[in-house]
């Protein structure tokens, strides 16, 4: 049966999926770890302070949707590609934090910080490996990893509850608690519909390219 996938598209898609999957697990771990460090025992009791993937995996958000995005858009590793992905939400009880609302925001943005760290390390370590080996395929994987982190960072910053950017609106008092939860209830469906629109995907891709630019500069400066 022919699904219209060449061996090259299949190879690229599987690499892209493995990179997305790895970053998602690391992001979820970062959120659970920070909540645990801030005094909330909930993530640890739920088995989330771990790098073992299964506790973090959401079948739809971690597996099905990324695969659909990857093989529907047939991405190249060397370009910014739109995708939608998530893990199971990390259970957090802010009442354990010394500063509950601030701590909750910090935990939500731990995933963002993890993406920054991964992209920076990918640029530095990847550039050093490139200088040593000169492998073009390695360059593709490095750029793909930076691009994935950049897109996830963009999604984090969208000012829509319950995304971290939307949580900032509540923290800063721009929207009330009631409004936050009212929007959050329907935001998932709204975002899924919006992401079907080509102009929305193009805007997110442009935003992600801006996010990725500093890491690409580091990569080029070190790789030479």
MARDREN-188945 format. One record per residue (C-alpha): z, y, x; residue in three letters. Coordinates in steps of 0.1 Angstrom, whole numbers, padded with zeros to 4 digits, always signed. Example, Ala and Ser with C-alpha at 12.3 -4.5 7.8 and 13.67 -1.06 7.14 Angstrom:
REM MARDREN-188945
+0078-0045+0123ALA+0071-0011+0137SER
END
This chain:
REM MARDREN-188945
+0000+0000+0000UNK-0010+0034+0014UNK+0014+0062+0009UNK-0007+0087+0029UNK+0016+0086+0059UNK+0001+0082+0094UNK+0022+0065+0121UNK+0028+0100+0137UNK+0041+0114+0104UNK+0063+0084+0100UNK+0077+0087+0135UNK+0083+0124+0131UNK+0099+0120+0097UNK+0123+0093+0109UNK+0134+0114+0139UNK+0138+0144+0117UNK+0160+0124+0093UNK+0182+0110+0120UNK+0187+0145+0134UNK+0196+0159+0100UNK+0219+0129+0092UNK+0237+0134+0125UNK+0242+0172+0121UNK+0254+0167+0085UNK+0281+0142+0096UNK+0292+0165+0124UNK+0295+0194+0100UNK+0316+0174+0076UNK+0338+0162+0104UNK+0343+0198+0116UNK+0355+0209+0082UNK+0379+0180+0078UNK+0392+0185+0114UNK+0398+0222+0109UNK+0416+0217+0076UNK+0437+0190+0092UNK+0446+0214+0121UNK+0455+0241+0097UNK+0481+0218+0081UNK+0463+0202+0051UNK+0468+0164+0052UNK+0443+0159+0024UNK+0411+0153+0045UNK+0430+0128+0067UNK+0444+0109+0038UNK+0409+0107+0023UNK+0396+0093+0056UNK+0374+0123+0064UNK+0387+0132+0098UNK+0363+0108+0114UNK+0328+0107+0130UNK+0322+0074+0113UNK+0293+0084+0089UNK+0300+0064+0056UNK+0330+0084+0044UNK+0309+0116+0046UNK+0276+0103+0031UNK+0265+0114-0004UNK+0236+0091-0014UNK+0216+0119-0030UNK+0223+0148-0007UNK+0225+0130+0027UNK+0198+0104+0022UNK+0175+0108-0008UNK+0168+0145-0009UNK+0163+0149+0029UNK+0138+0120+0029UNK+0120+0135+0000UNK+0118+0169+0017UNK+0107+0153+0050UNK+0080+0131+0037UNK+0068+0154+0010UNK+0064+0184+0033UNK+0055+0161+0063UNK+0071+0184+0089UNK+0065+0188+0125UNK+0094+0188+0149UNK+0082+0220+0166UNK+0083+0242+0135UNK+0109+0255+0111UNK+0109+0232+0081UNK+0126+0237+0047UNK+0149+0209+0035UNK+0179+0205+0013UNK+0208+0183+0023UNK+0246+0180+0020UNK+0274+0155+0024UNK+0303+0147+0001UNK+0326+0178-0002UNK+0356+0176+0021UNK+0387+0176-0001UNK+0409+0206+0008UNK+0442+0218-0007UNK+0445+0255+0004UNK+0482+0256-0007UNK+0490+0238+0026UNK+0475+0267+0047UNK+0497+0296+0059UNK+0470+0319+0045UNK+0454+0299+0017UNK+0423+0319+0009UNK+0416+0328+0045UNK+0421+0292+0056UNK+0398+0279+0028UNK+0370+0303+0040UNK+0375+0292+0077UNK+0372+0255+0067UNK+0341+0262+0047UNK+0325+0280+0077UNK+0335+0253+0101UNK+0302+0236+0093UNK+0284+0268+0102UNK+0303+0270+0135UNK+0294+0234+0143UNK+0257+0242+0137UNK+0260+0271+0162UNK+0276+0249+0187UNK+0251+0221+0183UNK+0221+0245+0186UNK+0235+0261+0217UNK+0243+0228+0234UNK+0209+0215+0224UNK+0192+0246+0240UNK+0213+0244+0272UNK+0215+0206+0278UNK+0180+0201+0265UNK+0166+0227+0288UNK+0183+0211+0318UNK+0169+0177+0309UNK+0134+0192+0304UNK+0136+0207+0339UNK+0145+0173+0353UNK+0121+0151+0333UNK+0093+0174+0320UNK+0090+0152+0288UNK+0071+0170+0260UNK+0085+0146+0234UNK+0120+0157+0244UNK+0111+0193+0238UNK+0099+0184+0203UNK+0133+0168+0195UNK+0152+0198+0209UNK+0133+0223+0189UNK+0136+0201+0158UNK+0174+0199+0163UNK+0177+0237+0167UNK+0155+0242+0136UNK+0177+0219+0115UNK+0208+0237+0125UNK+0192+0271+0118UNK+0182+0260+0083UNK+0217+0247+0075UNK+0231+0280+0087UNK+0208+0299+0064UNK+0219+0277+0034UNK+0255+0283+0043UNK+0250+0321+0042UNK+0233+0322+0008UNK+0256+0344-0014UNK+0258+0318-0041UNK+0290+0299-0052UNK+0301+0273-0042UNK+0282+0277-0008UNK+0303+0293+0020UNK+0284+0326+0015UNK+0294+0326-0021UNK+0330+0319-0012UNK+0330+0351+0009UNK+0321+0371-0023UNK+0353+0357-0039UNK+0374+0363-0007UNK+0363+0399-0005UNK+0369+0405-0042UNK+0333+0412-0050UNK+0335+0386-0078UNK+0365+0372-0096UNK+0378+0337-0095UNK+0365+0331-0130UNK+0330+0344-0122UNK+0330+0323-0090UNK+0336+0290-0108UNK+0313+0299-0137UNK+0284+0305-0113UNK+0294+0274-0092UNK+0291+0252-0123UNK+0254+0259-0127UNK+0244+0270-0091UNK+0233+0235-0081UNK+0207+0232-0108UNK+0196+0268-0103UNK+0191+0263-0065UNK+0172+0231-0070UNK+0148+0250-0094UNK+0145+0280-0070UNK+0138+0258-0040UNK+0107+0245-0058UNK+0091+0279-0055UNK+0069+0284-0025UNK+0080+0321-0019UNK+0116+0310-0018UNK+0109+0283+0007UNK+0089+0307+0028UNK+0117+0333+0028UNK+0143+0306+0038UNK+0119+0295+0066UNK+0115+0330+0079UNK+0153+0335+0078UNK+0158+0302+0096UNK+0133+0313+0123UNK+0153+0344+0129UNK+0185+0323+0131UNK+0168+0299+0156UNK+0154+0327+0178UNK+0184+0332+0201UNK+0187+0295+0208UNK+0150+0293+0215UNK+0153+0322+0239UNK+0181+0304+0258UNK+0160+0272+0259UNK+0130+0290+0274UNK+0151+0310+0299UNK+0168+0279+0313UNK+0139+0255+0310UNK+0117+0280+0329UNK
END
